[in-house]
Amino acid sequence: MPAVEMVGVSKTYRGRGGQPLKALDGLDMVVGSGGVHGLLGPNGSGKTTSIRALLGLVGVDGGSGTMKVLDQPVPSGLPGVIGDVGAMVETPLFFPGFSGRRNLRLLAETAGVPSARVEECLELVDLRERADDRFKGYSLGMKQRLGIAAALLKAPRLLILDEPSNGLDPAGIRDVRELIRRLGSDGRTTVLVSSHLLAEIQQVCDSVTILARGRRVASGPVAEVLSRAGTGDVRVVVPDPAAAAAVLSAAGFSVSPTPDGQVLVHGAPAPGQITRVLAEHGHYVEELVRVTPDLESAFLAITGERA
């Protein structure tokens, strides 16, 4: 059973001058149960709107499609499963003069959650030692982690995090990344995390959906998406890079320099052709490495194809 399903969902806002603005345009998305699924796209691609729609916080265009969360239709079935869903959408709000522990205890009392769960969640997000400090004295990273702790109070089967690393310094990003990785590996919780930070998605997610202009342009396991958008680039190390680049260009290869002054061959169908051409002209390869695409290059290749 998928944790999340969206089929043909559209959402239109009124822009400036009353002009219609499509935030979601027939969006399809499936998030399987377990692990960490990334929702990736630039600002304005529809990430937050899709999350708010799944949580029933915004209505979608009438008759535009269907949505399910934990196998229940949205919005009609949400009351039956909302206790199994935890979410942090945008900046978490807490009482600044209260400690982190007191803030969580107030939320737990309101939700009917045992106080022991507060301590468990503080432990999960590594805030036990700072739990009695006032919230207003927390760093931004600590505030984000407390927000995640609040979302975890009900021990949700589905945890939704909207841009949890937004605005954090490198240390904060690392802490949130490690936390998400732990949560996704426990086997009990499906984590749906949105981000415009491609490197973060690549490091923490098992699968990904890439959005552009409110549409899905790619989805699947991260490794599969990367291989699907592979560039076929090959890095060539030779004693005389400039001369080797000239030979390869004359032979019809597309080449460019690497940052360290060597040769990058684009779209090479078989690396052996490179070594043969160079050897025929007296250039002998010292190293030949196929470049593995990262999620950033895959994203640019995929969205460029669909632009």
N, C-alpha and C positions, 0 to 999 in steps of 0.2 A: 504494500500500500504506500503510494507516494505521500510524503508529508505535506507537499504543496502542489496544486495543479491550477494553472491558468490557461484557458483556451480562448483565443480570439477576443481578448479584453481590450477595450478602448476607453480612454478618459479624455474629455475635451474641456478645457477651461476657456474663459473669455480673456483674451489678451487686451493690449492697449487698443483703444478705439473700438472695442467690442468685437474685434476679429477673433475667430475661433483658433485655439492653440491646442494641438494634439499632444498631450503628455504621454499617453499610451496609444498605440496604433495597431490594434489586432495582436496584442502580445500573447505569445504562447510560452509557458514555462512549466517544467516539471522538476521538482526537487525530491529525489528519492529519500527513503528513511535512512538515518544514520549518517555520521560523518559531517563534514563541513562543505557547504555549497556556497560558492561565491556569486554574487550578483554584481557584475562589473560593467562600468560604463562611465563616460565623462559626465561632469555636472550638466544636468538638463536632459539626460538620456532617459529618465523615467524610473530610476531606481527607487527613490523615496515614494513616488506616487504609487508604484506597484506594491510596496510594502504597506502603505497606508490603506490601499484598497483591500489587501488581504486581511487586514485587521479591522475592517469595517469603519475606518476613520473617514474615508471619502467614498462617495458613491461613484459607480462607473456609468458610462453611457448605457441607457436602456437598450436591452436586446443585443448588446455588443459581444457577449460571450459568457463563459461560466468560470467560477472559481471554487476551489475546495481547499480547506485546511484540515488536515488529519481526517480526511475522507468525509468531511461535513461541508455542505454548500455554504458559501459566503454570499450574503450576510445572514441568511435565515438560520443556518445551523451553528453559527458562532457561539451562542450562549451555551451549547452543550459541550464545547471543547475548549472554551476560553481559559478554563482552569489548567489546561495542559499546554498553554502557550505563554511564553515569556517574551517580552519585547523591550528594546531600548531604541526609541525613535527620536532623533535629534538630541539636544542637550538634556541630560537628566536633571530634574529639579528636586532639591532637598532643602530643609531648613538650615540656613548657613550657620546659625548659632548652636545647633545641636551636633552631637558627635555622630560619627558614622554609624556606630552601634545603635544609638537612640533613634536615628532616622530609620534604620532598617526595622527596629522593633515596632515603631509606629505603623509602618507598612505591613508588617507581619500581623499585627493585631487587627488591622482593617481587613486583611484578606483571610483571617482565621487560620493563620499558619502558626504552628508551635514555635515558641521562642528558641528552642534548640536548633531550629533550622537557620536562624539568624547567624549563630556561631558557625554552622557548617558552611554557609555562604561566605562569611568573612574569611574563613580558612581557604575556600576555593579560589578566592580572588587575591589572596595574600595580603589581607588588610587586618589580620588579628592584632598585630602589634601596634597599629595606628588607629584601632577602632574607637578609642575613647578620645581622640583628637577631634576638635571641631571641624565640621565640613568646610568652613570657609578657609581653613588653613591648609586644606589638601591641595596638592598639585593637580593640574588638569588630568594627568594620567590616573591619579588616585580617584578623582571624581568619576572618571569613566569606569574604572573598576568597581566603584561602589554602585554605579548605575547597572552594571552587569550583575552584581550581587543581588540587587533589587529584582531584576528580571528572573533570577534563578530561585527566588524564594519559594515558588510553588513547585519546584522540581519539575520543570516543564519537559514535555516530550519534544517540543519545538521551541527553539530559542532564535529570535530574530533580532539582529543587531544592525542598525543603520549607521554606516560610516563610524565605527567605534574608534578608529585611529585618527579621526579628523582633528587637526590642530595640535596633535601631540608632538613632543620632541622625540628624537631617536630612541631615548631610553623608554619613554612611555609607549611608543609604537612597539618596541620589543616586548615589553611586559604584556600588552594586550594581545600581541601575536601569540606568545607562549600560552596565555590563558585560553584563547580560542582553540589552539591546537589540543590542549588538554581536554577541554570540554567536548570536542568532537571525537575524541578517542575513547570516551568512557563507554560507548556502546548503548547508552540510554537516551541520548539527546541528539536530535538533528539540529545543526546550527546553520542558519541562513544569514550570511553576512554580506552587506553591500559595501562597496568601496570604489573610489576612482584611482586608488593606489595599486597599480598592476603588480608590483613586486610583492606587496602584502598578500594579495589573493593567491599568487603563485606559491608562496611559502606556507600558507595555512590551509588551502582548500583542496579537497579531493576532486570536486567537480565544479563547473563554472557555467554560468549563462552570461553571454555578452550582449549588452543592449546598445543600440544606437537609434536616436530619434524615436524612442518609444517602441521599438521593435526588437525582437530577438534576432541576432545575426549569427550566433553560434552557440552551441551548448554541448556538454558532455564532460567526461573526465578530463582533467587539466592536461594530462599527457597526450590524450587523443586530440584535443583542440590544438595543442602545440604542433603535433605532427601534421595535422591537416593544413596548418598554415605555414609549414616549413618553407624556408626560402631556398634551400638547396645551395646556400653559400658555402664556399670552401676557402679556408685560410691557407695560403701557400708561403712557406719560408724558403727563400733562396738567397745565395750570396749577393746577387745583384738584382734587387727588386725592381728597379726602374726599367732595366733592360728586359727582365722577364715579363713585366706588365706590357711592354711594347710588343713583345712576341705574341703574347696571348691575345691582345687587342687585334693584332693583324690577322690572327687565326679565327677571329669572330667571337671571342669570349668577351663578356661584359666584366670589366675589372674596375677596382677602386683601391686606394691605399688603405691599410689598416692604421689604427692610431700609433702603432709602433713602427710604421714605415714599411711593412711587408705588403703582400698582395692579397686582396680579397676578390675571389671569382664568384660572380653572381649566377645562380641558376644553372650550375654545372650538372649535366645529366649523369656523368660518370667521371669521378676524379682521375681515373686512369688516363683519360684523354688529355688531362692537363699535364701529367708527367711525361706522356709521349711527345706532345708538342714541344715542351720545354727541352727535353733530352735531344730532340732532333736539331735544336738550335744551340746546343752546348750549355744549357742551363740545367743543373742537377738539383733536384728538390731535396731539401734537408728535413722538411716537415710538411705534412699535408693533413689538415684537420677539417672535417665537416663541421660547420658551425651549427650548434643546436639552438634553435630559436627560443627566445624567452617570451613570456606572455605579452610584453610590450610590443615586440615585433609582430607577434601573431595578431594582436589587437589591431595594429595599424594595417596589416595586410588584409585582415577580414573586413574591417570597416571601409578600407579603401576600395575593395572589390564591390562592396554594396553601396558605395556613396553615389 
